[in-house]
Amino acid sequence: MSALLSMDSFFSVANVITNSAEQHFNESELATFGAIHLNNTSLEKSTKFWTTIVGLQLRGSTQTTAEFGTAEETLVVVHQTAKSAYKEGYSGLYHFAIHAHNKHEFAKMLYRLLENQYPCSPIDHTMSQSIYFKDPDNITIEIALETPERFKRVITEGGLMVEDTDGVVKFSSTQLEVAAVLAHLQDKNLATPTHSGTKIGHIHLYANDVEHSNLFYQQLGFLPFNYLPQYMYADLGAGGLYQHRIAMNAWHGKNKPLAPPNSAGLRYFQLVYESDEELQKAIAASAKYEQKNEGYWLQDPTGNNLLLSYSKS
């Protein structure tokens, strides 16, 4: 079971996704992610990591903060407020994922890691292709390429397995074929700016109670995909074909507190709703929130801070 619990994606029989030419993989969803805000120990180390290793642009900085992203959008904001690295065994952030725009961009991000000889774990989840690695403060980062068109169904006899659309049965996490990914690499110039379509695609949390957290995010409008209490795991989608937008687990132990505030980790994350109507529905379903100029501030049942706003564009 421990091998299965280390996997990022789970699927249930009731949630079979079929491959159809009529499905659109870039359809509008209920909400998208704004910037992820992190507490880190060193702006200098974080800047080198996010620009050289990940390939994001430095969009602005102060003495205590730095913003990284594409030419058009900030994806990650680092706050130099932590006194110690990320601590294991607490609730809070498990990891968050930067989703590549296409196969070439995903290959480019993998190529960058390999060229810098940066330790990473390339994994194939069928629903996505992923690369896991850690920042200088031991926070886990994922780079992902959404590939839900490859997924057919799950097989539970004899363990948790996945069948893809070619009829191949495999574990829900297998080793990524690095050579096949790099075959899509068109440009080896690491100075080329990150594509504007790069985005924060999902967040995975350590919850102190998976059931309560799962219900909380449903109240915010997110749609249940998997609820697997036997694995202490749940995830939800935002209405699109790729349904792994917010995930949570209690693999670190149930009812664990948040990490000490002076340790590196998640400061807060932002959800940007596509309409004010959807945002107001989420707020109406929330028992407690604080409204400020930038939006609505909430805490989930674990204590993670969220900023809710809507896209005015």
N, C-alpha and C positions, 0 to 999 in steps of 0.2 A: 504493500500500500504506500510506503514512503516514496517510492519512485513515482507513483501516480500523483501523489500530493504535491510533488515539486513542479508539476506541469501547470502552464498558465491557462490552458484552454480545456474546458470540459463541455461535452455535448450530451443531451438526453434524447431518447428515442422520439419523444413528442416534438422535438424541435428539428425535424429533418428539413434541410435546405436542398432544393432541387435546382439543377442547372437549366436555365431557360434563356433563350435569346431575347425574350421580351423584358427581362429584368435589367434595371439600370443600377449600376454600382455607385453612381455619384448623385443619387437622388437626395433631395433636401431632407434633413432630419430635424427632429424636435429642437435639438440644441447641439452646439459644438463647444469645444474647449477654448477658453482664452488662455492666458499665460499660466504656467505652473510657477509658483513662487517657492524657492528653497532657502533654508537657512544653511549656510556653509561657513567654514572656518577661514577661508582665504580667497579673496577676489583674484589674486594673482594666479593661484593654481586653477581656480574655476575658469578664468578667462582663457588660459592655455588649453584646458580640457575642451571647453565648448567651441572654441574656434579651430584649434589644430586637430583635435581628435574627432569631434563630431562634425565640424564643418559649418557651424552656424556663424553668422556675422555678429560682431559686437555693435549693438545699435545705440548704446549710450551707457554712461556710467557716472557714479558719484564716488565719494570716498568710501561708501559702505554698500553700494548696490551696483549691479551690472545687468544689462538686458541683452539677450541673445535671440536671434531668430533669422528670418529671411529679410530681404530688402523691404518687404511690405508689412511684416507682422512680427511682433515679439512673441516668442514661444516659451522662453524660460527667463525668469528673473532671479538672480542670486543675491541674497542679503548676507553680508559678512557679520553675522550675529552669533554664530555658534562657537562654543569653546571646546567642543569635542566632536569626534566623528559620529556618524550614524550608529546607533546602538541597536543590536539585535534583541529579539525577545519582547518587544513592546508593540502596542497597537500604533497605527498611523499609516505611513506610506510603505507599501511593498515594492512597487515600482511604477513608473509611468512610461508611456511609449510615444516616440516621435514616429509618425507614419510617413513613409516616402511617397512621393507623387506617382511614381511608376517603377517599372522593373529596372530601367537604367539608373534612376536616382537611388534605388535600393542597392544596386550593385556598386554604385559610386561610394555610398556610405560604408559598405562592407570593405571595399578596396582601400578606403582611407584608414580604417582600423588596422587592416593587415599591413599596409605600408608603414604605419607608425608602430608596428609590432605591439599593438595594444591588446591585452588579454580580453578575449570575448568568447561567447558560446553561441554559435549559429544553430538555430533550432527550426524545424519544420512542424507547424501545428496543423497543416492542411488548410484550415480556415485562414491562416496567415503564415508568412515566413518571417522569422524573427532573429535578431541578434541581441544578446544580453551582455552587458558589461557594467562596470561600476565607475562612478566619478571619484575624484580624489578623497572625498569624505565617506566613501563606501556606500553611497546611495546607488541602487540598481537602476539602470536606464535600459530601455528596450528601443530598438529601431525595428519597425515592422512594415511589411508590405501586405496589404489586405488582398486575400485570394479566396473569398468565399465561394467563388464559382467552381473551385476544385472539390468542394465537400459534397458528399452524397448522404451518408447516414452513419450512425454509430452502431457498433455491435457490442453487446454486453456479455455474451456467452464466453466464459473463460477469461474475463478481464475487460477492461475498457479499451476498445479498439475503434478505429475510424475507417470507413470505406470511402475512397475518393471516387470521382466520376469516371475514372478509368477502371474501376473495379478492384483496385489494389487495397488490401486490408493492412493497416499498420497501427502502431501505437499513436495516441493523440499528440505525442511529442516524439519526433525522431530527429536524427542528425540531418542538418541542412546540407544539400549538395552544393558546396561552395563553388565548384567549377561551373556548374550549370547556371548559378546566379551571376558569376563574373562574365559569362558568355554574353550577357546583355549590356556589359560596360561599353559605352561609346566614347567616353572622354576620360582620360586618365589625368587630366590637368586638375590637381587638387585646389588650384586657385580659383576655379570657376565657382561663382556664387551658388549657394543652395537654392534649389528650385522654389519659386513662390508658392507652389502647391504643397510644400512640406507643412505638416500640421501636428499638433498634439492630437493623437487619435484615441487613446484610452488611458485610464488610470486604474491601478489595481491596489487595493487597500488591505491592510491588516485590520480587521474589525474585532472589537471586543465581543460582539454578538452578531453573527451573520444574519440571523432572522430579522432582528430589529433594523439593521442597516439596509437590508434588502427592501423591506417595507418602506423605509424612509425615502430611498431613491425612486421607488415606484410612485410615491406621493408627489415627487418632483416631476413626474411625467414619464420617466424612463420605463421601458417595457421589459418585463421579465423574460429571460432567455433560458437560463438554467438555475434551478434551485436544488442543490444536492446536499442536504444536511448530513448525509452519511460521509461526505467528503469535507464537511465544514466549508462549503463554497457556494457562491452564487454570482451570476453576472447578468447584466441588463444591456439592452440596446436603446437606440434613440429613434428607431423607425426605419432605418435603412437595412440593406441586406446583410452588412457586416454588423453583428449584434453584440459584440464584445466591447462596449464603451466604458462601462463602470463595472469593475469586478471587486469581489471581497472574499477574504478567507480568514479562518481562525487557526491556521496551521501553527502559529506561534504560541497558541494556548488561549482558551476562552477567558474572557473578562480581564485581559491584560490591560494595564493602564497605558496612556500615551508615554512616549519617551520623555525624559527630562527636557524642559524647554531650552536648555543651553546646549543641547546636542543637535547635530546636523539632521536635516530631514525636511518634511513638508511644512511650509509656512501656511499656504492656502492655495486653492486652485479655483479657477473661474469657469462657470458655465454660462455660455452666451446663447440665449433663446432666440429662435428665428422670428418670434413675434412677441409683442407686449402682452397679447392675450394669453399665450402659453405661459409666459412668465408670471402673470397675475394668477393663473390657475395654480401654479406651483407655490406661490407665496400664500394663497388662500388656504392651501392644504398644510401649511407649516405652522406649528404651534408657537414657535418663537423665532423672531428675526429682528434685525435692526436695519432701518433704511437710511442710506447715506447718498451723497451725490453720485457716487460711482455705481450704486445698485443696492442690492439687499444682501446682508451678511447673515449667514446661518452657521450652525454647527450640526454635523451629523451625529448619530447616537454614540459614536466612538469619541467624538470631540474634534474631528477634523474640521477646519474652517473652510467655508465656501463663500464665494462671491457670485451672486446671480445677477445677470443683466440681460439686455436684449439687443440684437443687432438693429441699428437704425438705418443701415444702408439699403 
